[in-house]
Amino acid sequence: MSAKIIDGKAIASQFREKMKEELKQLKSQEIIPGLAVIIIGEDPASVSYVKAKIRACEEVGIYSRCIRLSGDTTEQELLQHIDKLNQDVQIHGILVQLPLPLHISEKAVIDAISPEKDVDGFHPMSVGNMLIGDECFLPCTPHGIVKMIQHTGTELAGKNVVVVGRSNIVGKPVSMLLLQENATVTICHSKTQNLAEHTKKADILVVAVGKAGVIGPEHVSEGTIVIDVGVNRNAEGKLVGDVRFDELLSIASHITPVPGGVGPMTITMLLYNTIESAKKHLPSVVV
Ligand code: GUN
């Protein structure tokens, strides 16, 4: 048996076509969603992620503004930029690309973004609302992962999902979203004993560790859906995931590639959140 490849690029493209239609509608009501992206420094991975986000906005017809700040920008200066964007009526979503230089507090920056424009879903208010299942911007990578699993036609309710990794950006929030979908969720991490014992029980395995090739055939049972969130460079400089993709092709039922898996869906959910944010500014209809 050979695993079906979950083509994130193709799924993203379907979502983006629908968004283009919605954006035309909004334009006719004089609403143009706007996203501001702030990047500090020249980290090559961050620069390339930000470029992809801006390109995606241009492709679907979302107004974007990229603010590139030097690596020695102070926290105060950054907070002033955020404050201005919080008040800018052209901007419905604000994203500060992480990681930040060490002299800037990530917490201070995330807290400064207005929850109404928090299209990353990282503000404590967004995280709290997500946890209790209230309306909020869902974090983009976790939301994209749920959409990709659903795209396979798999019902999440009652499934054993094992998440490897407990970051605030992916591991913890994706676990909460999958729980919301009534999956039985196990979270494994660097202190987990006998990792394979847990991962082998998974119907669906989500791997978000950030280390090339940590998951292989010894961790996966026949027929598992494998979602690889890792983006790493191997010794030859090639982009690879956290999962040994080739070795799992004969074991998994479905698997995401890297690149072309989770990445395009993360950006698509960012576009989605920006459009949803702009829609809140539509004039209310009086009946
Ligand atoms: N760095 C890596 N992933 C992300 C993300 O989803 N949002 C932001 N702001 N920074 C990131």
Boltz pocket constraint, residues with backbone or C-beta under 6 A from the ligand:
constraints:
  - pocket:
      binder: B
      contacts: [[A, 95], [A, 96], [A, 97], [A, 98], [A, 99], [A, 120], [A, 140], [A, 141], [A, 169], [A, 266]]
      max_distance: 6.0
